[in-house]
Amino acid sequence: MSDNILDAKLAADQLEAGTKPKAMDQKGSVGKHFTTEGAIGGTAQKIGGPLDEEGAIGKHFTTGGSIGGTVQDKMGGQKPA
């Protein structure tokens, strides 16, 4: 993912006042474990190769990928605090 797209995505993911992320959101209680800094995503990053966030398998699990993106779109987002 290019830096410009990533920067735009991060800006769009800022929480609005009076809201909190849903559980499956990349910042939520479950979803955060699947990011590259989380327990599950971080392990995949350490293994590397096809499981890396830019690898043949891992790229589908990012918030812009086919699997991670679908979860983010359908189950992520914000909810009232």
Helices and strands as residue ranges (DSSP letters): H 3-12, E 19-21, G 31-34, H 39-47, G 49-51, G 58-61, H 66-75, E 78-80
